[in-house]
């Protein structure tokens, strides 16, 4: 008689039972229960069966082949590998989720604490965890030890206030972290330091007062971070200089609108440049970029209109690249998307070929040109192709007809000339206004102002030597008031025309010049004729007009 066997689902492995009837089919087994026939354990009596059952109950759990499969909680909904416990009015997280859970939704409940033991088993398949709208105020430092494969974590719309150090350290694979609409005011600088795979971080609608520059700054930034949202916070200061030098693919996802920033031309200039580059952070929220005007009223103004109404900031223009002969320059293709395929077209719509010795594309997509010649002037075009969109950027290069060293020498020459002109002007001013001191203050020059030497015409006056009358021979009469003249000096009065001519007057040209010369010769002859008479009266006290 041939028996048909079936396997009983018990804790005893390989336990076989068979039907006692050869004509009836094998009994149906439902969780270890027989139906439709009586079965007997092969080679085991009834007493032995009870002994085996007792032995099975005494065996430790580790001696069994596998534990009972984890099933969904009665209050949750399961759809394949998705477990949804949303809006179930839960105050704590249910235990024993299936190991195959990939998406776990615990949003819109009343879970105030995320403790370390919220899941007793490791959920290695879990990649999305949703805990928004729970009033969550506490995160354990070990809350994510059993969910290290998370790529999406939603902690938005809760009551979190502080993010402690290394709070997200186990989440090496996390790509998106939502922390918006909380009460976060303090963020430790190491809170996100281990998130090397993080691409998007949402921190808007909190109470943050310090811009997290360490997340985007060179050498310290998260390499894969392409979106940082710190809008609608309490930021009062932006590191404008550091933000301006960031690559365009970072600035494209850097949102800081709706913050109480003070109005300044530096802020306007930075935002205007981003707007001209069509960066999403500037164009998508153009009307939300506001700032506070100076004054006690703290009125809001649109940042992109500061050049028109309020601060009269200078309009932003994108300057061309300037270069000198024999110089090497590097033209960047700063695109809004990080990884794009870039190609260049030279001035004159010339395609860049591998045989071109003066221009080549570098590993980062930028173009190196050099040594520069005058033919390198013109517009260079960069075509960038990406997964989401394509971009076309234009760079204009202006080449000066001089080497860089020559240009510097020209600047030095111009500077030297300017200094020489200023020095000459100073000397002229000193000569005109800082005159020498008068004769009174000069040593050895204390002469009487009435002396001929002090006269403006001293160079053309004849000073007669003085003498003293010693007797009646000297000058008519001895003794008395007129024996000695009071000054003992004798002068002659000259003709005013001769005075003007001798004092440096310019001689007229042409016929007038000849007339002046003839008059001069006549006066000289007249003076020679009267020399004898003049000499005869030198020692006279009476001046004689010549």
C-alpha positions as a Python dict, from the first residue, in 0.01 Angstrom:
ca = {
    (1, 'X'): (0, 0, 0),
    (2, 'X'): (149, 333, -104),
    (3, 'X'): (98, 622, 133),
    (4, 'X'): (92, 989, 45),
    (5, 'X'): (280, 1226, 279),
    (6, 'X'): (231, 1588, 379),
    (7, 'X'): (441, 1827, 586),
    (8, 'X'): (305, 1955, 914),
    (9, 'X'): (396, 2313, 1001),
    (10, 'X'): (532, 2259, 1348),
    (11, 'X'): (847, 2353, 1529),
    (12, 'X'): (985, 2003, 1468),
    (13, 'X'): (1166, 1996, 1135),
    (14, 'X'): (1094, 1735, 872),
    (15, 'X'): (806, 1582, 1068),
    (16, 'X'): (610, 1362, 827),
    (17, 'X'): (259, 1229, 861),
    (18, 'X'): (73, 1013, 614),
    (19, 'X'): (-281, 918, 544),
    (20, 'X'): (-399, 586, 681),
    (21, 'X'): (-625, 540, 382),
    (22, 'X'): (-479, 429, 54),
    (23, 'X'): (-780, 527, -146),
    (24, 'X'): (-819, 883, -9),
    (25, 'X'): (-592, 1166, -110),
    (26, 'X'): (-342, 1320, 124),
    (27, 'X'): (-510, 1528, 391),
    (28, 'X'): (-510, 1906, 361),
    (29, 'X'): (-284, 2073, 612),
    (30, 'X'): (-380, 2408, 751),
    (31, 'X'): (-136, 2539, 1014),
    (32, 'X'): (-66, 2187, 1137),
    (33, 'X'): (-430, 2071, 1144),
    (34, 'X'): (-554, 1771, 947),
    (35, 'X'): (-882, 1765, 758),
    (36, 'X'): (-1056, 1489, 563),
    (37, 'X'): (-859, 1197, 705),
    (38, 'X'): (-673, 1069, 1000),
    (39, 'X'): (-298, 1090, 987),
    (40, 'X'): (-37, 915, 1191),
    (41, 'X'): (321, 1014, 1250),
    (42, 'X'): (548, 779, 1067),
    (43, 'X'): (739, 554, 1302),
    (44, 'X'): (607, 731, 1610),
    (45, 'X'): (336, 615, 1845),
    (46, 'X'): (79, 836, 2009),
    (47, 'X'): (275, 847, 2331),
    (48, 'X'): (588, 932, 2140),
    (49, 'X'): (402, 1216, 1970),
    (50, 'X'): (314, 1378, 2300),
    (51, 'X'): (675, 1339, 2412),
    (52, 'X'): (796, 1516, 2101),
    (53, 'X'): (551, 1800, 2147),
    (54, 'X'): (665, 1851, 2508),
    (55, 'X'): (1026, 1847, 2393),
    (56, 'X'): (949, 2102, 2129),
    (57, 'X'): (801, 2343, 2381),
    (58, 'X'): (1113, 2311, 2595),
    (59, 'X'): (1350, 2386, 2309),
    (60, 'X'): (1499, 2739, 2303),
    (61, 'X'): (1391, 2973, 2029),
    (62, 'X'): (1735, 2963, 1866),
    (63, 'X'): (1703, 2590, 1804),
    (64, 'X'): (1415, 2643, 1561),
    (65, 'X'): (1464, 2708, 1192),
    (66, 'X'): (1292, 3048, 1167),
    (67, 'X'): (1069, 3279, 1366),
    (68, 'X'): (718, 3368, 1272),
    (69, 'X'): (695, 3626, 994),
    (70, 'X'): (634, 3983, 1103),
    (71, 'X'): (298, 4112, 984),
    (72, 'X'): (147, 4458, 960),
    (73, 'X'): (-8, 4607, 1267),
    (74, 'X'): (-382, 4604, 1279),
    (75, 'X'): (-397, 4985, 1273),
    (76, 'X'): (-173, 5021, 966),
    (77, 'X'): (-230, 4959, 599),
    (78, 'X'): (5, 4752, 389),
    (79, 'X'): (49, 4765, 15),
    (80, 'X'): (332, 4543, -96),
    (81, 'X'): (644, 4695, 68),
    (82, 'X'): (465, 5016, 175),
    (83, 'X'): (335, 5045, 531),
    (84, 'X'): (106, 5341, 601),
    (85, 'X'): (11, 5432, 956),
    (86, 'X'): (-86, 5789, 873),
    (87, 'X'): (-371, 5963, 1057),
    (88, 'X'): (-420, 5678, 1303),
    (89, 'X'): (-405, 5900, 1612),
    (90, 'X'): (-95, 5717, 1735),
    (91, 'X'): (98, 5841, 2037),
    (92, 'X'): (383, 5590, 1993),
    (93, 'X'): (527, 5397, 1703),
    (94, 'X'): (387, 5043, 1658),
    (95, 'X'): (631, 4758, 1700),
    (96, 'X'): (737, 4476, 1469),
    (97, 'X'): (721, 4619, 1119),
    (98, 'X'): (789, 4374, 837),
    (99, 'X'): (1156, 4346, 746),
    (100, 'X'): (1077, 4408, 381),
    (101, 'X'): (926, 4752, 452),
    (102, 'X'): (1062, 5007, 205),
    (103, 'X'): (833, 5305, 275),
    (104, 'X'): (700, 5378, 624),
    (105, 'X'): (447, 5659, 668),
    (106, 'X'): (385, 5772, 1027),
    (107, 'X'): (274, 6127, 949),
    (108, 'X'): (-23, 6314, 1100),
    (109, 'X'): (-14, 6144, 1440),
    (110, 'X'): (79, 6249, 1793),
    (111, 'X'): (423, 6093, 1824),
    (112, 'X'): (625, 6342, 2032),
    (113, 'X'): (947, 6141, 2074),
    (114, 'X'): (1156, 5928, 1842),
    (115, 'X'): (1340, 5697, 2078),
    (116, 'X'): (1628, 5462, 2008),
    (117, 'X'): (1414, 5149, 2048),
    (118, 'X'): (1132, 5256, 1818),
    (119, 'X'): (1220, 4961, 1595),
    (120, 'X'): (1368, 4649, 1762),
    (121, 'X'): (1482, 4499, 1433),
    (122, 'X'): (1702, 4637, 1156),
    (123, 'X'): (1498, 4759, 860),
    (124, 'X'): (1764, 4726, 593),
    (125, 'X'): (1514, 4773, 308),
    (126, 'X'): (1363, 5096, 442),
    (127, 'X'): (1455, 5396, 221),
    (128, 'X'): (1175, 5646, 303),
    (129, 'X'): (1055, 5747, 650),
    (130, 'X'): (778, 6006, 693),
    (131, 'X'): (725, 6161, 1037),
    (132, 'X'): (574, 6500, 952),
    (133, 'X'): (290, 6667, 1148),
    (134, 'X'): (347, 6480, 1473),
    (135, 'X'): (446, 6747, 1724),
    (136, 'X'): (785, 6575, 1745),
    (137, 'X'): (1011, 6750, 1997),
    (138, 'X'): (1281, 6490, 2072),
    (139, 'X'): (1520, 6294, 1853),
    (140, 'X'): (1739, 6031, 2016),
    (141, 'X'): (2103, 6023, 1909),
    (142, 'X'): (2051, 5653, 1834),
    (143, 'X'): (1717, 5686, 1659),
    (144, 'X'): (1857, 5597, 1317),
    (145, 'X'): (2091, 5312, 1400),
    (146, 'X'): (1860, 5046, 1252),
    (147, 'X'): (1758, 5243, 943),
    (148, 'X'): (2097, 5331, 791),
    (149, 'X'): (1972, 5281, 435),
    (150, 'X'): (1737, 5579, 446),
    (151, 'X'): (1744, 5804, 140),
    (152, 'X'): (1441, 6021, 222),
    (153, 'X'): (1360, 6153, 570),
    (154, 'X'): (1067, 6387, 638),
    (155, 'X'): (1071, 6559, 979),
    (156, 'X'): (883, 6871, 870),
    (157, 'X'): (601, 7046, 1055),
    (158, 'X'): (702, 6938, 1404),
    (159, 'X'): (827, 7104, 1721),
    (160, 'X'): (1203, 7051, 1687),
    (161, 'X'): (1415, 7332, 1834),
    (162, 'X'): (1773, 7206, 1841),
    (163, 'X'): (1978, 6984, 1612),
    (164, 'X'): (2256, 6836, 1818),
    (165, 'X'): (2597, 6724, 1699),
    (166, 'X'): (2618, 6420, 1473),
    (167, 'X'): (2244, 6362, 1509),
    (168, 'X'): (2222, 6225, 1153),
    (169, 'X'): (2561, 6052, 1150),
    (170, 'X'): (2435, 5695, 1067),
    (171, 'X'): (2252, 5815, 755),
    (172, 'X'): (2533, 5790, 503),
    (173, 'X'): (2295, 5729, 212),
    (174, 'X'): (2045, 6007, 290),
    (175, 'X'): (1969, 6223, -15),
    (176, 'X'): (1670, 6439, 91),
    (177, 'X'): (1613, 6582, 439),
    (178, 'X'): (1302, 6787, 518),
    (179, 'X'): (1317, 7001, 833),
    (180, 'X'): (1100, 7296, 732),
    (181, 'X'): (821, 7442, 949),
    (182, 'X'): (979, 7367, 1286),
    (183, 'X'): (1114, 7590, 1562),
    (184, 'X'): (1482, 7524, 1496),
    (185, 'X'): (1703, 7804, 1625),
    (186, 'X'): (2027, 7619, 1701),
    (187, 'X'): (2213, 7392, 1460),
    (188, 'X'): (2539, 7235, 1559),
    (189, 'X'): (2805, 7271, 1291),
    (190, 'X'): (2853, 6894, 1284),
    (191, 'X'): (2484, 6806, 1260),
    (192, 'X'): (2505, 6742, 883),
    (193, 'X'): (2877, 6675, 849),
    (194, 'X'): (2844, 6300, 781),
    (195, 'X'): (2570, 6330, 518),
    (196, 'X'): (2800, 6281, 221),
    (197, 'X'): (2516, 6178, -10),
    (198, 'X'): (2280, 6462, 81),
    (199, 'X'): (2147, 6649, -223),
    (200, 'X'): (1855, 6856, -89),
    (201, 'X'): (1818, 7016, 254),
    (202, 'X'): (1504, 7212, 347),
    (203, 'X'): (1539, 7441, 651),
    (204, 'X'): (1281, 7706, 565),
    (205, 'X'): (1021, 7847, 807),
    (206, 'X'): (1231, 7811, 1119),
    (207, 'X'): (1403, 8054, 1356),
    (208, 'X'): (1757, 8025, 1221),
    (209, 'X'): (1970, 8338, 1267),
    (210, 'X'): (2303, 8218, 1122),
    (211, 'X'): (2357, 8121, 761),
    (212, 'X'): (2508, 7766, 752),
    (213, 'X'): (2802, 7861, 532),
    (214, 'X'): (2989, 7541, 620),
    (215, 'X'): (2743, 7345, 404),
    (216, 'X'): (2835, 7523, 78),
    (217, 'X'): (3179, 7673, 137),
    (218, 'X'): (3476, 7533, -49),
    (219, 'X'): (3663, 7248, 128),
    (220, 'X'): (3390, 7207, 388),
    (221, 'X'): (3077, 7177, 179),
    (222, 'X'): (2871, 6867, 115),
    (223, 'X'): (2989, 6764, -229),
    (224, 'X'): (2652, 6650, -362),
    (225, 'X'): (2436, 6925, -212),
    (226, 'X'): (2250, 7107, -491),
    (227, 'X'): (1962, 7265, -293),
    (228, 'X'): (1973, 7453, 36),
    (229, 'X'): (1656, 7631, 143),
    (230, 'X'): (1694, 7874, 435),
    (231, 'X'): (1408, 8103, 333),
    (232, 'X'): (1161, 8254, 581),
    (233, 'X'): (1394, 8251, 879),
    (234, 'X'): (1556, 8523, 1090),
    (235, 'X'): (1874, 8580, 893),
    (236, 'X'): (2007, 8935, 930),
    (237, 'X'): (2341, 8888, 759),
    (238, 'X'): (2458, 8706, 449),
    (239, 'X'): (2822, 8622, 365),
    (240, 'X'): (2789, 8799, 29),
    (241, 'X'): (3155, 8779, -70),
    (242, 'X'): (3167, 8403, -11),
    (243, 'X'): (2837, 8341, -191),
    (244, 'X'): (2942, 8533, -502),
    (245, 'X'): (3233, 8300, -577),
    (246, 'X'): (3027, 7981, -557),
    (247, 'X'): (2968, 7789, -880),
    (248, 'X'): (2638, 7851, -1057),
    (249, 'X'): (2504, 7501, -990),
    (250, 'X'): (2513, 7574, -616),
    (251, 'X'): (2376, 7930, -643),
    (252, 'X'): (2094, 7799, -859),
    (253, 'X'): (1954, 7607, -560),
    (254, 'X'): (2040, 7850, -280),
    (255, 'X'): (1715, 8003, -151),
    (256, 'X'): (1727, 8282, 110),
    (257, 'X'): (1418, 8496, 35),
    (258, 'X'): (1181, 8627, 305),
    (259, 'X'): (1451, 8706, 559),
    (260, 'X'): (1496, 9039, 746),
    (261, 'X'): (1813, 9133, 557),
    (262, 'X'): (1922, 9499, 557),
    (263, 'X'): (1913, 9670, 219),
    (264, 'X'): (2251, 9735, 59),
    (265, 'X'): (2396, 9781, -286),
    (266, 'X'): (2611, 9470, -234),
    (267, 'X'): (2298, 9259, -184),
    (268, 'X'): (2136, 9418, -488),
    (269, 'X'): (2444, 9359, -702),
    (270, 'X'): (2468, 8990, -609),
    (271, 'X'): (2099, 8921, -665),
    (272, 'X'): (2097, 9113, -993),
    (273, 'X'): (2381, 8903, -1127),
    (274, 'X'): (2196, 8585, -1029),
    (275, 'X'): (1887, 8717, -1202),
    (276, 'X'): (2081, 8793, -1521),
    (277, 'X'): (2215, 8438, -1513),
    (278, 'X'): (1855, 8312, -1479),
    (279, 'X'): (1929, 8121, -1160),
    (280, 'X'): (1618, 7961, -1014),
    (281, 'X'): (1679, 8098, -665),
    (282, 'X'): (1652, 8454, -802),
    (283, 'X'): (1394, 8419, -1081),
    (284, 'X'): (1141, 8185, -915),
    (285, 'X'): (1098, 8405, -607),
    (286, 'X'): (1172, 8747, -754),
    (287, 'X'): (896, 8926, -562),
    (288, 'X'): (983, 8747, -237),
    (289, 'X'): (1337, 8885, -227),
    (290, 'X'): (1286, 9181, 5),
    (291, 'X'): (1505, 9376, 245),
    (292, 'X'): (1464, 9631, 523),
    (293, 'X'): (1539, 9995, 445),
    (294, 'X'): (1752, 10202, 685),
    (295, 'X'): (1557, 10393, 945),
    (296, 'X'): (1332, 10334, 1241),
    (297, 'X'): (1031, 10230, 1034),
    (298, 'X'): (1204, 9920, 889),
    (299, 'X'): (1006, 9934, 569),
    (300, 'X'): (1036, 9650, 322),
    (301, 'X'): (1154, 9704, -33),
    (302, 'X'): (1210, 9476, -331),
    (303, 'X'): (1580, 9401, -349),
    (304, 'X'): (1591, 9408, -730),
    (305, 'X'): (1448, 9762, -734),
    (306, 'X'): (1700, 9929, -504),
    (307, 'X'): (1868, 10095, -803),
    (308, 'X'): (1548, 10273, -906),
    (309, 'X'): (1387, 10416, -595),
    (310, 'X'): (1566, 10381, -265),
    (311, 'X'): (1945, 10348, -258),
    (312, 'X'): (2024, 10451, -616),
    (313, 'X'): (2259, 10155, -663),
    (314, 'X'): (2454, 10131, -986),
    (315, 'X'): (2311, 9909, -1256),
    (316, 'X'): (2483, 9573, -1289),
    (317, 'X'): (2669, 9498, -1609),
    (318, 'X'): (2861, 9181, -1690),
    (319, 'X'): (3212, 9285, -1792),
    (320, 'X'): (3398, 9121, -2077),
    (321, 'X'): (3719, 8926, -2030),
    (322, 'X'): (4032, 9133, -2093),
    (323, 'X'): (4364, 8985, -2199),
    (324, 'X'): (4710, 9090, -2316),
    (325, 'X'): (4936, 8948, -2582),
    (326, 'X'): (5121, 8624, -2496),
    (327, 'X'): (4897, 8572, -2193),
    (328, 'X'): (4704, 8254, -2101),
    (329, 'X'): (4339, 8290, -1995),
    (330, 'X'): (4076, 8046, -1875),
    (331, 'X'): (3712, 8089, -1979),
    (332, 'X'): (3460, 7922, -1751),
    (333, 'X'): (3130, 7766, -1857),
    (334, 'X'): (2940, 7824, -1532),
    (335, 'X'): (2615, 7630, -1583),
    (336, 'X'): (2311, 7594, -1357),
    (337, 'X'): (2341, 7217, -1356),
    (338, 'X'): (2647, 7044, -1222),
    (339, 'X'): (2712, 6755, -1457),
    (340, 'X'): (2669, 6865, -1818),
    (341, 'X'): (2842, 6785, -2145),
    (342, 'X'): (3016, 7104, -2263),
    (343, 'X'): (3156, 7206, -2601),
    (344, 'X'): (3304, 7535, -2728),
    (345, 'X'): (3287, 7736, -3049),
    (346, 'X'): (3561, 7992, -3120),
    (347, 'X'): (3510, 8346, -3259),
    (348, 'X'): (3391, 8349, -3616),
    (349, 'X'): (3181, 8036, -3554),
    (350, 'X'): (3490, 7816, -3578),
    (351, 'X'): (3452, 7469, -3432),
    (352, 'X'): (3718, 7372, -3178),
    (353, 'X'): (3926, 7085, -3316),
    (354, 'X'): (4190, 6864, -3163),
    (355, 'X'): (4454, 7020, -3389),
    (356, 'X'): (4409, 7366, -3239),
    (357, 'X'): (4726, 7446, -3046),
    (358, 'X'): (4610, 7768, -2878),
    (359, 'X'): (4275, 7651, -2735),
    (360, 'X'): (4181, 7336, -2546),
    (361, 'X'): (3897, 7219, -2321),
    (362, 'X'): (3994, 7129, -1963),
    (363, 'X'): (3850, 6847, -1754),
    (364, 'X'): (3596, 7073, -1581),
    (365, 'X'): (3459, 7202, -1912),
    (366, 'X'): (3638, 7537, -1910),
    (367, 'X'): (3839, 7660, -2210),
    (368, 'X'): (4206, 7755, -2192),
    (369, 'X'): (4331, 7999, -2455),
    (370, 'X'): (4694, 8099, -2501),
    (371, 'X'): (4936, 8234, -2580),
    (372, 'X'): (4696, 8514, -2671),
    (373, 'X'): (4716, 8690, -3008),
    (374, 'X'): (4507, 8970, -3156),
    (375, 'X'): (4312, 8711, -3357),
    (376, 'X'): (4180, 8560, -3033),
    (377, 'X'): (3948, 8858, -2973),
    (378, 'X'): (3578, 8792, -3013),
    (379, 'X'): (3284, 8597, -2874),
    (380, 'X'): (3334, 8245, -2743),
    (381, 'X'): (3025, 8022, -2715),
    (382, 'X'): (2979, 7734, -2469),
    (383, 'X'): (2707, 7478, -2540),
    (384, 'X'): (2608, 7267, -2236),
    (385, 'X'): (2382, 6962, -2263),
    (386, 'X'): (2223, 6811, -1950),
    (387, 'X'): (1953, 6569, -1845),
    (388, 'X'): (1696, 6834, -1750),
    (389, 'X'): (1778, 7124, -1982),
    (390, 'X'): (2043, 7269, -2214),
    (391, 'X'): (2229, 7597, -2176),
    (392, 'X'): (2421, 7835, -2404),
    (393, 'X'): (2670, 8079, -2253),
    (394, 'X'): (2861, 8358, -2430),
    (395, 'X'): (3198, 8500, -2323),
    (396, 'X'): (3347, 8806, -2496),
    (397, 'X'): (3726, 8841, -2494),
    (398, 'X'): (3897, 9176, -2556),
    (399, 'X'): (4270, 9151, -2637),
    (400, 'X'): (4491, 9459, -2584),
    (401, 'X'): (4761, 9526, -2840),
    (402, 'X'): (5038, 9505, -2582),
    (403, 'X'): (5194, 9255, -2350),
    (404, 'X'): (5101, 9259, -1986),
    (405, 'X'): (5451, 9375, -1891),
    (406, 'X'): (5431, 9653, -2150),
    (407, 'X'): (5100, 9765, -2013),
    (408, 'X'): (5250, 9783, -1666),
    (409, 'X'): (5543, 9988, -1794),
    (410, 'X'): (5299, 10226, -1960),
    (411, 'X'): (5117, 10267, -1632),
    (412, 'X'): (5445, 10337, -1455),
    (413, 'X'): (5537, 10602, -1715),
    (414, 'X'): (5198, 10769, -1683),
    (415, 'X'): (5229, 10766, -1305),
    (416, 'X'): (5576, 10919, -1320),
    (417, 'X'): (5456, 11191, -1557),
    (418, 'X'): (5166, 11273, -1328),
    (419, 'X'): (5395, 11299, -1027),
    (420, 'X'): (5630, 11528, -1220),
    (421, 'X'): (5341, 11757, -1319),
    (422, 'X'): (5222, 11779, -961),
    (423, 'X'): (5573, 11859, -838),
    (424, 'X'): (5608, 12134, -1100),
    (425, 'X'): (5276, 12284, -1000),
    (426, 'X'): (5381, 12286, -636),
    (427, 'X'): (5708, 12463, -720),
    (428, 'X'): (5520, 12729, -914),
    (429, 'X'): (5283, 12786, -623),
    (430, 'X'): (5572, 12809, -381),
    (431, 'X'): (5747, 13061, -609),
    (432, 'X'): (5434, 13276, -643),
    (433, 'X'): (5301, 13280, -289),
    (434, 'X'): (5582, 13188, -53),
    (435, 'X'): (5805, 13500, -120),
    (436, 'X'): (6142, 13550, 58),
    (437, 'X'): (6145, 13739, 386),
    (438, 'X'): (6176, 14120, 381),
    (439, 'X'): (6504, 14300, 435),
    (440, 'X'): (6413, 14378, 796),
    (441, 'X'): (6437, 14011, 896),
    (442, 'X'): (6744, 13934, 682),
    (443, 'X'): (7079, 13966, 861),
    (444, 'X'): (7298, 14248, 742),
    (445, 'X'): (7026, 14404, 531),
    (446, 'X'): (6877, 14652, 772),
    (447, 'X'): (6907, 14957, 547),
    (448, 'X'): (6685, 15257, 546),
    (449, 'X'): (6396, 15231, 310),
    (450, 'X'): (6483, 15571, 175),
    (451, 'X'): (6819, 15449, 54),
    (452, 'X'): (6850, 15407, -322),
    (453, 'X'): (6942, 15042, -275),
    (454, 'X'): (6595, 14973, -138),
    (455, 'X'): (6417, 15132, -431),
    (456, 'X'): (6246, 14925, -696),
    (457, 'X'): (6457, 15119, -949),
    (458, 'X'): (6783, 15068, -766),
    (459, 'X'): (6927, 14881, -1061),
    (460, 'X'): (6897, 15188, -1286),
    (461, 'X'): (6969, 15473, -1041),
    (462, 'X'): (7310, 15629, -1014),
    (463, 'X'): (7418, 15666, -654),
    (464, 'X'): (7672, 15944, -603),
    (465, 'X'): (7949, 15889, -353),
    (466, 'X'): (7909, 16089, -37),
    (467, 'X'): (8165, 16326, 106),
    (468, 'X'): (8206, 16554, 396),
    (469, 'X'): (8291, 16922, 376),
    (470, 'X'): (8597, 16976, 582),
    (471, 'X'): (8638, 17343, 514),
    (472, 'X'): (8534, 17633, 314),
    (473, 'X'): (8689, 17481, 5),
    (474, 'X'): (8442, 17220, -18),
    (475, 'X'): (8131, 17392, -106),
    (476, 'X'): (8072, 17750, -44),
    (477, 'X'): (8073, 17882, 303),
    (478, 'X'): (8213, 17732, 608),
    (479, 'X'): (8015, 17609, 895),
    (480, 'X'): (7647, 17662, 943),
    (481, 'X'): (7347, 17462, 873),
    (482, 'X'): (7447, 17385, 520),
    (483, 'X'): (7805, 17285, 588),
    (484, 'X'): (7701, 16917, 581),
    (485, 'X'): (7402, 16797, 390),
    (486, 'X'): (7167, 16584, 600),
    (487, 'X'): (7205, 16273, 382),
    (488, 'X'): (7524, 16333, 188),
    (489, 'X'): (7366, 16145, -108),
    (490, 'X'): (7296, 16264, -459),
    (491, 'X'): (7063, 16113, -716),
    (492, 'X'): (6975, 16190, -1076),
    (493, 'X'): (6623, 16166, -1215),
    (494, 'X'): (6590, 15969, -1535),
    (495, 'X'): (6348, 15998, -1824),
    (496, 'X'): (6039, 15772, -1768),
    (497, 'X'): (6067, 15624, -2118),
    (498, 'X'): (6420, 15518, -2056),
    (499, 'X'): (6312, 15374, -1722),
    (500, 'X'): (6045, 15161, -1879),
    (501, 'X'): (6277, 15042, -2151),
    (502, 'X'): (6551, 14947, -1907),
    (503, 'X'): (6310, 14774, -1678),
    (504, 'X'): (6254, 14489, -1920),
    (505, 'X'): (5990, 14620, -2157),
    (506, 'X'): (5959, 14410, -2475),
    (507, 'X'): (6064, 14581, -2790),
    (508, 'X'): (5787, 14617, -3046),
    (509, 'X'): (5827, 14452, -3384),
    (510, 'X'): (5855, 14607, -3730),
    (511, 'X'): (5881, 14979, -3789),
    (512, 'X'): (5805, 15073, -3432),
    (513, 'X'): (6114, 14881, -3328),
    (514, 'X'): (6330, 15096, -3558),
    (515, 'X'): (6177, 15416, -3419),
    (516, 'X'): (6254, 15308, -3065),
    (517, 'X'): (6613, 15227, -3161),
    (518, 'X'): (6657, 15572, -3324),
    (519, 'X'): (6519, 15744, -3017),
    (520, 'X'): (6755, 15542, -2798),
    (521, 'X'): (7056, 15647, -3007),
    (522, 'X'): (6948, 16008, -2984),
    (523, 'X'): (6916, 15994, -2609),
    (524, 'X'): (7256, 15828, -2578),
    (525, 'X'): (7422, 16106, -2783),
    (526, 'X'): (7243, 16367, -2572),
    (527, 'X'): (7366, 16195, -2257),
    (528, 'X'): (7724, 16195, -2382),
    (529, 'X'): (7708, 16567, -2452),
    (530, 'X'): (7580, 16640, -2105),
    (531, 'X'): (7829, 16412, -1927),
    (532, 'X'): (8063, 16700, -1857),
    (533, 'X'): (7789, 16909, -1709),
    (534, 'X'): (7666, 16617, -1503),
    (535, 'X'): (8009, 16541, -1364),
    (536, 'X'): (8060, 16903, -1272),
    (537, 'X'): (7758, 16891, -1052),
    (538, 'X'): (7810, 16551, -890),
    (539, 'X'): (7910, 16698, -561),
    (540, 'X'): (7625, 16941, -560),
    (541, 'X'): (7338, 16898, -320),
    (542, 'X'): (7090, 16997, -589),
    (543, 'X'): (6958, 16709, -808),
    (544, 'X'): (6990, 16770, -1182),
    (545, 'X'): (6751, 16622, -1438),
    (546, 'X'): (6930, 16473, -1738),
}
